[in-house]
């Protein structure tokens, strides 16, 4: 899983309290705050949201004999570009969303696996 500072121009950025509960197992940003936040904070919030819901399939999903992912239990594949644009285009400029999408695609690819609820600390 890429580190936040790898995705946000080499910076480690902390979100302010008004961004949302950063300690929640599944981070949900405050959309009103997100709309007016600087681009680096928007990317950080989008990444936190994404990373609390999806994971790198290379380490989370079994492979078949040909090396293809075998997504089970409705875990995917989920596509970073579709998922992020669908969730954030109404609140964040499309170019900011696309920048994060491109970074994720460079680091991991476009296919991601949904995290299981128990993996996110939400019970199970």
trRosetta pair geometry for C-beta under 8 A, 3 or more apart (Angstrom, degrees):
i j d omega theta_ij theta_ji phi_ij phi_ji
1 51 6.6 96 -173 -140 127 107
1 55 6.3 -59 -83 -145 117 76
1 56 5.2 -146 -75 -14 63 115
1 59 7.7 -85 -33 39 80 137
1 108 7.7 3 -119 -77 42 135
2 6 4.7 -122 -173 77 99 130
2 7 5.4 96 130 -48 133 106
2 103 7.6 175 140 146 170 98
2 104 7.1 -141 20 -114 143 61
2 107 4.2 5 -67 169 133 159
2 108 6.6 -113 -24 -34 105 105
3 6 4.7 98 60 -2 79 104
3 7 7.4 -166 91 -2 45 88
4 7 5.9 -72 -155 42 35 104
4 8 5.8 -4 164 8 76 117
4 12 6.3 89 88 -130 108 63
4 13 6.7 -123 147 40 125 78
4 44 6.2 47 -163 -131 122 84
4 47 5.8 136 -119 111 84 146
4 48 7.6 11 -98 -65 124 79
5 8 6.3 -67 -123 53 32 89
5 10 5.9 21 171 -167 88 28
5 11 5.8 -143 -133 88 82 21
5 12 4.3 -35 -73 -70 118 71
5 13 7.7 148 -90 -3 70 70
6 10 7.6 28 -109 -90 29 47
6 103 7.8 153 125 178 77 116
6 107 6.6 100 129 -102 128 138
7 43 7.0 -163 131 158 100 115
7 47 5.6 137 96 -104 151 148
7 100 6.6 45 174 -137 116 77
7 103 4.7 117 -142 137 79 143
7 104 7.1 25 -122 -65 125 68
7 107 7.1 -60 -82 -24 92 151
8 11 5.2 -73 112 60 99 88
8 12 8.0 123 67 -94 119 21
8 13 5.6 -75 118 5 158 123
8 40 5.8 92 -170 -155 114 84
8 43 5.3 152 -105 105 98 125
8 44 5.7 14 -81 -72 154 83
8 47 7.2 -108 -47 -6 107 152
9 40 7.1 -72 31 -113 120 108
11 40 6.7 -2 67 -161 144 133
13 40 5.8 -180 -91 150 161 106
13 41 6.6 -144 159 -93 138 59
13 44 4.5 -106 87 -81 123 149
15 19 3.9 -79 173 45 117 161
15 20 7.4 -19 140 45 144 76
15 22 5.3 159 62 -78 119 131
15 41 6.5 115 -116 -154 76 93
15 44 5.8 -174 -67 118 95 123
15 45 5.9 101 -109 -80 135 84
15 48 6.9 -63 -24 -12 143 156
16 19 5.4 122 62 -17 63 99
16 41 7.7 -8 6 -142 93 138
18 30 6.3 -80 161 43 63 151
18 33 4.9 164 137 -107 95 142
19 22 6.8 42 83 -58 114 101
19 29 5.7 -50 174 -137 78 90
19 30 6.1 -169 -175 25 23 98
19 33 5.5 -149 -104 117 42 147
19 34 7.4 83 -143 -70 74 75
19 37 7.2 53 -103 -88 96 148
19 41 7.0 -131 -96 177 129 111
19 45 5.5 -142 -168 -97 120 120
20 24 7.4 -61 147 14 99 129
20 27 6.1 109 107 -171 128 83
20 28 5.7 -150 -163 87 146 53
20 29 4.6 -138 -11 -123 140 35
20 30 4.8 -178 -64 -22 85 77
20 33 7.4 -158 -34 47 78 139
20 45 7.3 103 22 -143 118 111
21 24 4.2 79 104 -30 111 108
21 27 7.0 -157 85 -126 65 67
21 28 7.5 23 43 46 90 77
22 27 6.1 12 -128 -115 44 121
22 48 6.7 -54 -135 -170 85 156
24 27 5.4 139 67 -89 101 47
24 28 6.8 -37 83 12 156 80
24 52 7.6 50 100 -162 82 161
25 52 6.6 142 147 -166 46 116
25 120 4.5 103 162 152 109 87
25 121 4.1 -149 -113 70 126 100
25 122 5.1 -176 99 -59 154 85
26 52 4.7 154 -128 137 48 121
26 53 6.1 66 -138 -71 104 84
26 120 5.6 24 -59 176 90 143
26 122 6.8 2 -17 -60 109 133
27 45 7.7 -147 143 -159 129 66
27 48 4.5 -25 69 137 164 104
27 49 5.3 -112 92 -87 98 53
27 52 4.8 142 14 0 85 153
28 49 6.9 75 -107 -117 34 101
29 33 6.9 -122 172 70 92 107
29 34 5.0 80 136 -63 130 124
29 45 4.3 64 -93 179 143 122
29 46 7.6 -44 -12 -68 148 46
29 48 7.5 111 -59 72 102 111
29 49 5.9 -67 -13 -61 101 122
30 33 4.0 59 88 14 110 113
30 34 6.4 174 87 -19 55 87
31 34 5.2 -51 -140 35 35 119
31 35 6.5 49 158 -33 64 97
31 90 7.9 -3 -160 98 127 103
31 91 5.0 -114 -157 -101 88 146
32 35 6.0 -44 -156 18 29 116
32 36 7.6 -2 158 7 57 105
33 36 6.8 -84 -165 48 33 90
33 37 6.0 45 150 -49 74 109
34 37 5.6 -46 -139 11 32 120
34 42 6.1 96 -163 -119 79 83
34 45 5.8 -140 -108 100 102 157
34 88 7.6 -111 161 -139 142 96
34 91 4.7 34 105 154 118 131
34 92 6.3 -64 159 -61 105 94
35 91 5.0 -95 -78 -158 74 80
35 92 7.7 -126 -105 -67 41 51
37 41 4.2 -108 171 91 121 120
37 42 5.0 156 89 -59 111 78
37 45 7.0 82 72 -4 167 139
38 41 5.1 84 61 15 78 103
38 42 7.0 -140 99 -9 36 91
39 42 5.4 -53 -144 35 33 115
39 43 6.3 32 159 -18 67 103
39 93 7.6 -41 -103 41 100 117
39 96 4.9 -143 -140 -115 95 123
39 99 8.0 39 178 45 118 150
40 43 5.9 -52 -149 36 31 109
40 44 6.4 33 151 -20 63 107
41 44 5.4 -51 -144 37 36 114
41 45 6.2 36 156 -18 67 105
42 45 5.9 -57 -148 38 29 108
42 46 6.3 27 155 -17 65 107
42 88 7.9 122 179 -170 102 133
42 92 4.8 139 -174 -124 132 120
42 96 5.3 19 100 156 137 145
43 46 5.7 -54 -143 39 31 110
43 47 6.1 31 156 -20 65 107
43 96 6.3 -127 -62 179 89 95
43 99 6.8 -57 -99 91 128 112
43 100 5.0 177 -139 -73 91 114
44 47 5.8 -55 -147 36 28 110
44 48 6.4 28 154 -19 64 105
45 48 5.8 -52 -146 35 31 110
45 49 6.4 34 153 -20 64 105
46 49 5.6 -54 -150 36 32 113
46 50 6.2 28 154 -17 66 109
46 84 6.2 62 -178 -145 122 108
46 87 7.8 144 -137 95 91 119
46 88 5.5 -3 -110 -77 118 160
46 92 6.7 -37 -61 -20 129 169
46 97 6.8 -175 -128 -116 164 72
46 100 5.5 153 96 52 135 179
47 50 5.6 -57 -144 40 31 110
47 51 5.8 25 160 -17 68 113
47 100 6.3 -143 -64 -149 88 127
48 51 5.9 -57 -136 42 26 107
48 52 6.3 22 162 -18 62 109
49 52 6.4 -67 -154 35 23 104
49 53 6.9 -3 157 0 59 118
49 87 7.0 -172 132 139 143 152
50 53 6.2 -84 -158 46 29 100
50 54 5.7 -39 176 36 73 113
50 80 7.2 46 -155 -135 140 88
50 83 7.1 111 -120 116 100 124
50 84 6.3 -15 -82 -84 129 100
50 100 8.0 164 -4 153 151 129
50 104 7.5 -71 139 -94 158 149
51 54 7.0 -73 -108 60 24 72
51 55 7.8 69 -154 -88 58 61
52 115 7.4 -95 160 31 36 151
52 120 6.2 80 179 -137 77 113
53 114 6.7 -43 164 -143 76 72
53 115 5.9 -157 -176 24 24 106
53 120 7.5 16 -95 -92 41 140
54 78 5.7 -119 -114 77 126 138
54 80 7.6 178 111 -91 162 78
54 83 7.2 87 -43 122 149 171
54 112 4.1 40 174 143 125 135
54 113 6.6 144 -159 74 73 39
54 114 6.1 -52 -103 -105 69 39
54 115 6.3 -135 -86 -19 14 87
55 59 7.2 -86 153 72 111 96
55 60 4.5 97 103 -39 121 155
55 112 6.7 143 62 -172 26 94
55 113 5.4 -34 65 68 80 93
55 114 8.0 27 19 136 81 10
55 115 5.2 92 -18 -77 109 89
55 119 7.6 -66 -25 137 146 148
56 59 5.3 47 89 24 105 97
56 60 6.3 135 78 0 54 106
56 108 5.0 -126 -115 -134 96 129
56 112 7.0 -57 -95 -128 29 80
56 113 7.6 -3 95 23 16 98
57 60 5.7 -82 -123 58 35 92
57 61 4.1 -16 -161 17 86 127
57 69 5.0 -9 162 -114 136 144
57 71 7.5 -53 -130 -83 128 93
57 76 6.6 -119 -87 80 123 160
57 77 7.0 -37 -63 -113 151 92
57 109 8.0 -59 35 63 108 125
57 111 5.9 -29 4 122 143 98
57 112 6.3 -171 -31 -143 94 29
57 113 4.5 122 -90 -29 82 106
58 61 7.7 4 -41 41 11 88
58 108 7.4 -141 0 -150 113 88
60 75 7.7 -142 134 165 114 142
60 113 4.7 -153 96 61 127 146
60 115 7.7 -83 -147 -101 154 63
61 69 4.6 26 118 -154 137 104
61 70 6.6 174 167 58 95 52
61 71 5.9 -30 -141 -89 134 61
61 72 7.9 158 -143 13 86 79
61 75 6.8 -177 -97 106 106 132
61 76 7.1 -75 -85 51 144 129
61 113 4.9 178 -51 -72 115 145
62 69 7.6 117 81 -156 41 55
62 70 4.9 -30 86 54 91 110
62 72 7.5 23 31 -7 108 118
63 67 5.4 -15 -177 -146 131 34
63 68 6.4 141 -155 68 78 30
63 69 6.2 -51 -101 -95 67 38
63 70 6.5 153 -125 -1 14 92
64 67 7.2 -50 68 18 65 17
64 68 5.1 -5 35 57 107 87
64 70 5.4 110 -47 -55 86 113
69 76 7.5 -32 136 95 141 119
69 77 6.8 92 85 -73 144 106
69 111 6.9 -169 17 137 154 141
69 113 7.7 -152 -170 -69 140 110
71 74 8.0 -15 151 174 103 6
71 75 5.1 -149 -164 73 90 84
71 76 4.3 -128 -128 71 140 75
71 77 5.8 -138 -54 -47 151 58
71 113 6.5 -171 -118 -115 98 95
72 75 6.3 21 67 17 45 113
73 116 7.3 10 115 -97 143 106
74 114 7.0 -24 122 44 74 142
75 113 4.7 13 153 -166 108 93
75 114 4.6 -141 -148 48 59 87
75 116 7.2 -41 -99 -63 117 78
76 111 6.7 106 166 -176 129 88
76 112 6.4 -145 -117 99 143 45
76 113 4.4 -107 -10 -115 142 54
76 114 5.7 177 -52 -5 86 78
77 111 4.1 -43 -156 -149 135 101
77 112 6.9 108 -165 49 78 36
77 113 7.1 -65 -120 -81 56 57
78 82 7.9 -132 -179 68 65 107
78 83 5.6 43 167 -56 104 138
78 111 7.3 116 60 -158 42 52
78 112 4.9 -47 72 73 93 87
78 113 6.9 131 19 -117 99 11
78 114 5.7 99 -26 -55 136 80
79 82 4.3 58 83 20 111 108
79 83 6.2 166 80 -14 55 92
79 110 5.2 6 -149 158 81 99
79 111 6.5 -32 -96 -94 63 50
79 112 7.4 154 -97 21 14 86
80 83 5.9 -64 -139 42 24 109
80 84 5.9 12 171 -10 65 114
80 101 5.6 152 127 -138 103 75
80 104 4.6 -159 -168 109 160 141
80 105 6.4 -157 64 -61 139 77
80 108 7.8 120 -46 75 144 113
80 109 8.0 153 -1 109 125 46
80 110 5.2 -126 29 -147 97 56
80 111 8.0 -83 -12 -31 87 11
80 112 5.8 90 -59 -15 86 123
81 84 6.5 -64 -142 41 20 100
81 85 6.1 10 167 -9 61 115
81 101 4.8 72 -101 -156 70 134
81 105 7.4 22 -51 -60 100 122
81 110 5.9 -21 -6 -142 100 113
82 85 6.3 -66 -143 43 23 104
82 86 5.9 23 162 -21 63 115
83 86 6.0 -60 -147 36 22 110
83 87 6.4 9 162 -9 61 113
83 112 7.7 -66 12 48 152 128
84 87 6.1 -62 -143 42 28 103
84 88 5.7 -24 177 22 67 118
84 97 5.4 165 140 -169 107 101
84 100 6.3 -153 -166 93 158 117
84 101 5.5 -161 60 -76 143 96
84 104 7.9 157 -30 16 147 151
85 88 6.9 -80 -126 54 19 80
85 89 5.0 30 -172 -44 66 117
85 94 7.3 32 -130 -136 97 85
85 97 5.7 117 -94 142 62 142
85 98 7.8 37 -83 -72 104 71
85 101 7.2 7 -44 -66 92 142
86 89 7.2 -6 -89 8 9 108
88 91 5.6 -80 -159 53 62 96
88 92 4.6 -8 165 28 107 118
88 97 5.1 165 92 -100 120 122
89 92 7.0 -73 -105 60 22 75
89 94 5.7 25 -132 -93 94 82
89 97 6.0 -62 -80 -5 67 165
92 96 5.0 -105 166 79 105 124
92 97 5.3 123 98 -53 118 95
93 96 4.7 89 67 3 87 104
93 97 7.3 -161 95 -4 45 85
94 97 5.6 -56 -150 39 36 111
94 98 6.0 36 153 -21 70 109
95 98 5.5 -52 -140 39 31 113
95 99 6.4 42 155 -28 63 99
96 99 5.7 -45 -151 26 31 115
96 100 7.1 27 152 -12 60 101
97 100 6.0 -60 -160 37 34 107
97 101 6.3 37 146 -22 68 108
98 101 5.2 -50 -144 36 37 117
98 102 6.3 39 156 -21 67 102
99 102 5.9 -53 -150 34 29 110
99 103 6.6 28 152 -17 62 105
100 103 5.7 -55 -149 36 34 112
100 104 6.3 33 154 -18 67 105
101 104 5.9 -59 -151 37 29 109
101 105 6.3 28 154 -18 65 108
102 105 5.6 -54 -145 38 31 112
102 106 6.3 34 154 -20 65 105
103 106 5.7 -54 -149 35 31 112
103 107 6.3 20 157 -12 66 111
104 107 5.9 -62 -143 43 30 105
104 108 5.9 -34 180 38 69 104
104 110 7.6 92 112 -102 100 46
104 112 8.0 -33 170 -57 126 127
105 108 7.4 -78 -120 62 17 65
105 109 6.1 16 -147 -153 56 20
105 110 5.2 9 -110 -65 97 77
108 112 7.0 51 122 -87 139 90
109 112 7.9 171 83 -57 82 66
115 119 4.7 -128 -176 85 95 123
115 120 5.1 103 122 -53 130 100
116 119 4.5 94 58 1 82 107
116 120 7.3 -161 91 -4 45 86
116 124 7.1 63 141 -110 108 134
117 120 5.9 -64 -154 38 34 107
117 122 4.6 -83 -176 73 86 113
117 123 6.2 -19 140 65 115 77
117 124 5.6 166 94 -77 92 94
118 121 7.8 57 -176 -68 35 18
118 122 7.1 -106 -83 57 27 67
118 123 6.6 -78 -94 101 68 37
118 124 2.6 19 -83 -57 110 162
